[in-house]
Amino acid sequence: MFHHITVLKEEATEGLRVREDGIYVDCTLGGAGHSALIASRLGSKGRLIALDQDDWALDNAREKLAAFGDKVILVKTNFRDLEEVLGSLQAVPQIDGVPQVDGILFDLGVSSPQFDEGERGFSYNHDAPLDMRMDRSAELTAAEIVNTWPEREIARVLFQYGEEKFSRRIAGKIVERRAVRPIESTGELADIIKEAIPAATRRTGGHPAKRSFQGLRIAVNDELGAFEEALHASVRCLAPGGRVSVITFHSLEDRICKQILNSYVGRCTCPPDFPLCVCGGKGQVKLINRKPLIPGEEELKLNPRARSAKLRIAEKL
């Protein structure tokens, strides 16, 4: 059963200003919560293109979104291929060879079912094979990183992507243990991480393996690299007046989102007494919210996992 509570569903969808005849993209189909709400606001000429690389999510969405008929187009892909996918669809108009849509949504991170179903290997609370692939046909797994990558690279992944301050100690312990036998399960890895972290630190800040598992998951799926490519592509593929809504769940994602969107905001350097801008610093987008929107108390009561969520919205000029 695919049970997932969609975070900031109303806020992210409202941020897109969905028009009945518009074309919208959900880059992270997941539990189809955002997709269902967007599709419900489309008329007969409107289209929603929903992307995901997880077969389980796509199978669930085919059932959940079946009532919307051909208004919804499902595509199995990594969202880093956004521009290529949109360019291949007849439903999407193009200007100078660049596809043009009216809104794009990202809801980053892992869906609750992926955490809760142990066999996917995302969770330190279930003993399962070390996998962590969003796309089960991809080659790289967490087991390969843990058992074959150099100690220095493992430490880098844990520190850079998991923001784990004990990354070197953990990497050293992993290499020491794998020299005896391969590390094959999430439970085994969680125990190694726990052993590497000082006892005083283990007593605070949640599960000791949380940051390391996040770092490995991001590395396995190249999540940050894919997001950077997709967000740049989103700005190119938005029609004038189109919007992008981005929900992030940790500081690395939010920092990338903020920096990329800010890079497209114009900085006019003309003297204030000039009647018109002549410097060309107009920019390509405007930020709808300077500070990210966060879930309210009611949402947090229903879904504690939403606590770290942040929503940023930008509009194409």
Buried (B, 14 or more C-beta within 10 A) or exposed (E): EBEBBBBBBEBBBEBBBBBEEBBBBBBBBBBBBBBBBBBBBBEEEBBBBBBBBBEBBBEBBEEBBEEBEEBBBBBBBBBBBBBEBBBEBEBBEEEEEBBBBBBBBBBBBBBBBBBBBBEBBBBBBBBBBBBBBBBEEBEEBBBEBBBEBEBEEBBBBBBBBBBBEBBBBBBBBBBEBBEEEEBBBBBBBBBBBBBBBEEEEBEEEEBBBBBBBBBBBBBBBBBBEBBBBBBBBBBBBBBEEBBBBBBBBBEBBBEBBBEBBEEBBBEBEEEEEEEEEEEEEEBBBBBBEEEBBBBEEEBBEEBEBBEBBBBBBBBBB
